[in-house]
Amino acid sequence: MTRTFSGIKPTGHLTLGNYLGALRQWVEVDQHKSDALFCVVDLHALTVDHDPARIRRLSRQAATLMLAAGLEPARCTVFVQSHVDEHTRLSYLLECTASDGEMRRMIQYKEKSARERAAGGSVRLSLLTYPVLMAADILAYSADEVPVGEDQVQHVELTRDLAVRFNQRYGHTFTVPRAVHPTVAARVMDLQDPTSKMGKSHAETSGIVYLLDEAEVVRKKVMRAVTDSRGEVVYDREEQPGVANLLEILASCTGGQPAELASTYASYGALKKDTADAVLELLRPVHERHAELCADPGYVDAVLRAGAERARTLARPTVDAAYAAIGLMPPA
């Protein structure tokens, strides 16, 4: 059976973009068609300055929302990255396989390090090496498929390169994974800046719909979404990115097609109202299930504990094999 691995980083509150772009794919497709592992990759949140208490809080919130969105522990493995030591055990071996040049060519490293320096901060070494930890996340589980957006394809390519290189140098140890583009995912843009992706780490939040926003907050954000002065509802990403974003969100929530939906609207106001209604209806069961899970924290703890145990059982043989292959002595 195909094995899938995917993770979400707890660097901010999860957004409508996270739901439509990843979580819904995990719930509706991946957990049913494959042996799927879904992970809160909390170690990746340490690559920049952070508040420890906030990371713990956001990690638990992310895990709870993953379950609230519909991931079923009986069908898939849900766990927290730092609860499984094999991730960091394997990461160092892959650092010994990767090159400095490869790391410095990573687009996200170039962009994030430039922003950090521009803000007067120092760049942590982990920001340079975290793609190797990401590779360890994937290779430890012999994953066949990694559902990713376009911004993460380069990291999966690095993972493939490291797996092939390690196998050639030390003997076949790792499954070489492939990146797959989600079939039901949507690329959701910021409602106030429709040329930028709706991100959970953005400082400006007026254009971001968070999964746990109250209904009136969601409606207000959608009704204030940027459109343009033309007044005509046309699906054109280049000329009318704000309108196109609303149409794509509405289509993703209702199962329609953006261009066909555009022809049914005579005003931006009506489009915004229907989009807000559709988003609220989509998120309603998530809110309800999240409230139930928050009232039963022991259940979430049990799911994460069982998930980590299964993940550890799956990963340990592969990581132990990698330790042996690279030349390390086994413990006495």
C-alpha positions as CSV (number, residue, x, y, z in Angstrom):
1,M,0.0,0.0,0.0
2,T,1.3,3.5,-0.8
3,R,2.6,5.4,2.2
4,T,2.1,9.1,2.4
5,F,3.7,11.5,4.8
6,S,2.8,15.2,5.3
7,G,3.2,17.7,8.1
8,I,2.1,21.1,9.2
9,K,4.3,23.7,11.0
10,P,2.9,25.3,14.2
11,T,4.2,28.8,13.5
12,G,0.8,30.5,13.6
13,H,-2.9,29.8,13.9
14,L,-4.2,27.5,11.0
15,T,-6.0,29.3,8.2
16,L,-8.6,28.7,5.6
17,G,-5.7,28.4,3.2
18,N,-4.2,25.5,5.3
19,Y,-7.6,23.8,5.3
20,L,-8.4,24.2,1.6
21,G,-4.8,23.7,0.5
22,A,-3.8,20.7,2.7
23,L,-6.1,19.5,5.5
24,R,-9.1,18.8,3.2
25,Q,-6.9,16.7,0.9
26,W,-5.6,14.7,3.9
27,V,-9.2,14.1,5.2
28,E,-11.0,13.4,1.9
29,V,-8.3,11.6,0.0
30,D,-5.0,10.6,1.6
31,Q,-6.2,8.9,4.8
32,H,-8.5,6.7,2.7
33,K,-6.2,5.7,-0.2
34,S,-2.9,5.2,1.6
35,D,-1.1,4.3,4.8
36,A,-0.9,8.0,5.8
37,L,1.1,9.7,8.5
38,F,0.3,13.3,9.4
39,C,2.6,15.2,11.7
40,V,2.8,18.5,13.6
41,V,6.4,19.4,12.7
42,D,7.2,21.4,15.8
43,L,10.9,21.1,15.4
44,H,10.7,23.1,12.2
45,A,9.2,26.0,14.2
46,L,12.4,26.5,16.1
47,T,14.4,27.8,13.1
48,V,13.5,31.4,13.9
49,D,13.0,33.4,17.1
50,H,10.0,32.1,19.0
51,D,8.1,32.0,22.3
52,P,8.4,28.5,23.8
53,A,4.9,28.6,25.4
54,R,3.3,29.8,22.1
55,I,4.9,26.9,20.2
56,R,3.5,24.4,22.7
57,R,0.1,26.0,22.5
58,L,0.1,26.2,18.7
59,S,1.3,22.6,18.4
60,R,-1.6,21.3,20.5
61,Q,-4.0,23.5,18.6
62,A,-2.8,22.2,15.3
63,A,-3.1,18.6,16.3
64,T,-6.6,19.2,17.7
65,L,-7.7,21.0,14.5
66,M,-6.3,18.2,12.4
67,L,-8.6,15.8,14.2
68,A,-11.5,18.3,14.1
69,A,-11.1,18.6,10.4
70,G,-11.8,14.9,10.1
71,L,-8.6,12.9,10.4
72,E,-9.5,9.5,11.9
73,P,-6.9,7.8,14.1
74,A,-8.3,4.4,13.1
75,R,-7.4,5.2,9.5
76,C,-4.2,7.3,9.8
77,T,-1.3,8.1,12.2
78,V,-1.5,11.6,13.8
79,F,1.5,12.6,15.9
80,V,4.0,15.3,16.9
81,Q,7.4,15.3,15.4
82,S,9.4,15.9,18.6
83,H,7.8,12.9,20.2
84,V,9.6,10.6,17.8
85,D,13.4,10.7,18.3
86,E,14.1,9.0,14.9
87,H,13.6,12.3,13.1
88,T,16.6,13.9,14.7
89,R,18.6,10.7,14.7
90,L,18.3,10.5,11.0
91,S,18.7,14.2,10.3
92,Y,22.4,14.2,11.3
93,L,23.2,11.3,9.0
94,L,21.6,13.2,6.2
95,E,23.5,16.3,7.1
96,C,26.6,14.1,6.6
97,T,25.3,13.3,3.2
98,A,24.2,16.8,2.0
99,S,26.5,19.6,0.9
100,D,26.7,23.2,2.0
101,G,26.1,24.4,-1.5
102,E,22.8,22.4,-1.7
103,M,21.5,24.0,1.5
104,R,22.4,27.5,0.4
105,R,20.6,27.1,-2.9
106,M,17.3,26.4,-1.2
107,I,14.9,29.2,-2.3
108,Q,13.2,29.4,1.1
109,Y,16.6,29.8,2.9
110,K,17.5,32.7,0.6
111,E,14.2,34.4,1.2
112,K,13.9,33.8,4.9
113,S,17.5,34.6,5.7
114,A,17.3,37.8,3.7
115,R,14.2,38.9,5.7
116,E,15.9,38.0,9.0
117,R,19.0,40.0,8.2
118,A,16.9,43.0,6.9
119,A,15.0,43.0,10.3
120,G,18.4,43.1,12.1
121,G,18.3,39.6,13.4
122,S,20.8,36.8,13.2
123,V,20.2,33.7,11.0
124,R,20.1,30.4,12.9
125,L,22.0,27.5,11.5
126,S,18.8,25.4,11.7
127,L,17.3,27.7,9.1
128,L,20.0,26.5,6.7
129,T,19.7,22.8,7.6
130,Y,16.0,22.3,8.2
131,P,15.4,20.9,4.7
132,V,17.6,18.0,5.8
133,L,15.4,17.5,8.8
134,M,12.4,17.6,6.4
135,A,14.1,14.9,4.4
136,A,14.5,12.8,7.5
137,D,10.8,13.3,8.3
138,I,10.0,11.7,5.0
139,L,12.7,9.1,4.6
140,A,12.4,7.6,8.1
141,Y,8.9,6.3,7.1
142,S,9.8,5.0,3.7
143,A,7.1,7.3,2.3
144,D,6.2,6.9,-1.4
145,E,4.3,10.1,-1.8
146,V,4.6,13.6,-0.2
147,P,1.6,15.9,-0.9
148,V,3.1,19.4,-1.2
149,G,2.4,22.8,-2.7
150,E,4.7,24.4,-5.3
151,D,6.8,26.2,-2.6
152,Q,7.9,22.8,-1.1
153,V,8.7,20.9,-4.3
154,Q,12.4,21.9,-4.1
155,H,12.6,20.3,-0.7
156,V,11.2,17.1,-1.9
157,E,13.7,17.1,-4.8
158,L,16.5,17.5,-2.2
159,T,15.0,14.6,-0.3
160,R,15.1,12.4,-3.4
161,D,18.7,13.5,-4.1
162,L,19.8,12.6,-0.6
163,A,18.0,9.2,-0.7
164,V,19.7,8.3,-4.0
165,R,23.1,9.5,-2.9
166,F,22.9,7.6,0.5
167,N,21.7,4.5,-1.3
168,Q,24.6,4.7,-3.8
169,R,27.3,5.3,-1.2
170,Y,26.2,2.9,1.6
171,G,23.7,0.4,0.0
172,H,20.0,0.6,-0.6
173,T,18.4,1.9,2.6
174,F,15.7,4.5,1.6
175,T,12.6,4.6,-0.5
176,V,13.0,7.5,-3.0
177,P,9.8,9.5,-2.6
178,R,7.9,11.6,-5.1
179,A,6.1,14.9,-4.7
180,V,2.4,14.8,-5.5
181,H,0.1,17.8,-6.0
182,P,-3.1,17.5,-4.0
183,T,-6.2,16.7,-6.2
184,V,-8.7,18.7,-4.1
185,A,-6.4,21.5,-2.9
186,A,-7.0,25.2,-3.5
187,R,-4.4,28.0,-3.5
188,V,-6.0,30.6,-1.2
189,M,-4.7,34.2,-1.4
190,D,-4.7,36.9,1.2
191,L,-8.0,38.8,1.1
192,Q,-6.3,42.1,1.4
193,D,-3.3,41.2,-0.8
194,P,-4.6,38.8,-3.4
195,T,-1.1,38.4,-5.0
196,S,0.2,36.8,-1.8
197,K,-0.7,33.4,-0.3
198,M,-2.8,33.4,2.8
199,G,-0.1,32.6,5.4
200,K,-0.5,31.7,9.1
201,S,2.7,33.6,10.0
202,H,1.9,37.0,8.4
203,A,2.1,40.0,10.7
204,E,-0.9,41.7,9.0
205,T,-4.0,39.6,9.7
206,S,-6.9,41.5,8.3
207,G,-6.9,39.5,5.1
208,I,-6.4,36.1,6.8
209,V,-9.3,33.9,7.7
210,Y,-8.3,31.7,10.7
211,L,-10.0,28.4,11.2
212,L,-11.0,29.4,14.7
213,D,-12.2,32.9,13.9
214,E,-15.7,33.7,15.2
215,A,-18.4,33.8,12.6
216,E,-18.8,37.6,12.7
217,V,-15.0,38.0,12.2
218,V,-15.0,35.7,9.2
219,R,-17.9,37.5,7.6
220,K,-16.3,40.9,8.2
221,K,-12.9,39.9,6.7
222,V,-14.6,38.4,3.6
223,M,-16.9,41.5,3.1
224,R,-13.9,43.8,3.3
225,A,-11.9,41.7,0.8
226,V,-10.1,43.8,-1.9
227,T,-11.7,43.7,-5.3
228,D,-11.2,46.6,-7.8
229,S,-13.0,49.6,-9.3
230,R,-14.4,47.8,-12.4
231,G,-17.5,46.6,-10.7
232,E,-17.8,43.6,-13.0
233,V,-17.5,40.1,-11.7
234,V,-15.1,38.3,-14.1
235,Y,-12.8,35.4,-13.3
236,D,-9.4,36.9,-14.4
237,R,-6.4,36.2,-12.1
238,E,-4.2,38.7,-13.8
239,E,-6.6,41.7,-14.1
240,Q,-8.9,41.0,-11.2
241,P,-6.9,38.9,-8.6
242,G,-9.1,39.9,-5.7
243,V,-12.3,38.9,-7.5
244,A,-10.7,35.7,-8.7
245,N,-9.6,34.8,-5.2
246,L,-13.2,35.2,-3.9
247,L,-14.5,33.1,-6.8
248,E,-11.9,30.4,-6.2
249,I,-12.7,30.3,-2.4
250,L,-16.4,30.1,-3.2
251,A,-15.8,27.3,-5.8
252,S,-13.7,25.3,-3.4
253,C,-16.3,25.6,-0.7
254,T,-19.3,24.6,-2.9
255,G,-17.7,22.4,-5.6
256,G,-18.4,24.8,-8.4
257,Q,-16.1,26.3,-11.1
258,P,-14.8,29.9,-10.7
259,A,-15.6,31.0,-14.3
260,E,-19.1,29.6,-14.2
261,L,-19.8,31.2,-10.8
262,A,-18.6,34.5,-12.1
263,S,-21.4,34.6,-14.7
264,T,-24.0,34.4,-12.0
265,Y,-23.1,37.6,-10.1
266,A,-23.8,41.2,-11.0
267,S,-22.1,42.8,-8.0
268,Y,-19.1,42.3,-5.7
269,G,-21.4,42.6,-2.7
270,A,-23.4,39.5,-3.6
271,L,-20.3,37.6,-4.4
272,K,-18.8,38.5,-1.0
273,K,-21.9,37.6,0.9
274,D,-22.2,34.2,-0.7
275,T,-18.5,33.5,-0.2
276,A,-18.8,34.4,3.5
277,D,-21.8,32.1,3.8
278,A,-20.0,29.3,2.1
279,V,-16.9,29.6,4.2
280,L,-18.9,29.7,7.5
281,E,-20.8,26.6,6.4
282,L,-17.6,24.8,5.5
283,L,-16.0,25.6,8.9
284,R,-19.1,25.1,11.1
285,P,-18.5,21.3,11.7
286,V,-14.8,22.0,12.3
287,H,-15.7,24.5,15.0
288,E,-18.1,22.1,16.6
289,R,-15.7,19.2,16.6
290,H,-12.9,21.4,17.9
291,A,-15.0,22.5,20.9
292,E,-15.8,18.8,21.7
293,L,-12.1,17.9,21.5
294,C,-11.0,20.8,23.7
295,A,-13.5,19.6,26.3
296,D,-11.8,16.2,26.2
297,P,-8.0,16.8,26.3
298,G,-7.3,13.3,27.4
299,Y,-8.6,12.0,24.1
300,V,-6.2,14.2,22.1
301,D,-3.3,13.1,24.4
302,A,-4.2,9.5,23.8
303,V,-4.3,9.9,20.0
304,L,-1.0,11.7,19.9
305,R,0.6,9.1,22.3
306,A,-0.6,6.2,20.1
307,G,0.4,8.0,17.0
308,A,3.9,8.6,18.2
309,E,4.2,4.9,19.2
310,R,3.2,3.7,15.8
311,A,5.4,6.3,14.1
312,R,8.3,5.2,16.2
313,T,7.7,1.5,15.3
314,L,7.6,2.3,11.6
315,A,10.7,4.6,11.6
316,R,13.1,2.8,13.9
317,P,14.0,-0.1,11.6
318,T,14.8,2.2,8.7
319,V,16.9,4.6,10.9
320,D,18.7,1.7,12.5
321,A,19.5,0.4,9.1
322,A,20.8,3.8,8.1
323,Y,23.1,3.9,11.1
324,A,24.5,0.4,10.3
325,A,24.9,1.3,6.6
326,I,26.9,4.5,7.2
327,G,29.3,2.6,9.5
328,L,28.2,3.3,13.1
329,M,28.6,0.6,15.8
330,P,25.4,-0.9,17.2
331,P,24.9,-0.4,20.9
332,A,26.2,-3.3,23.0
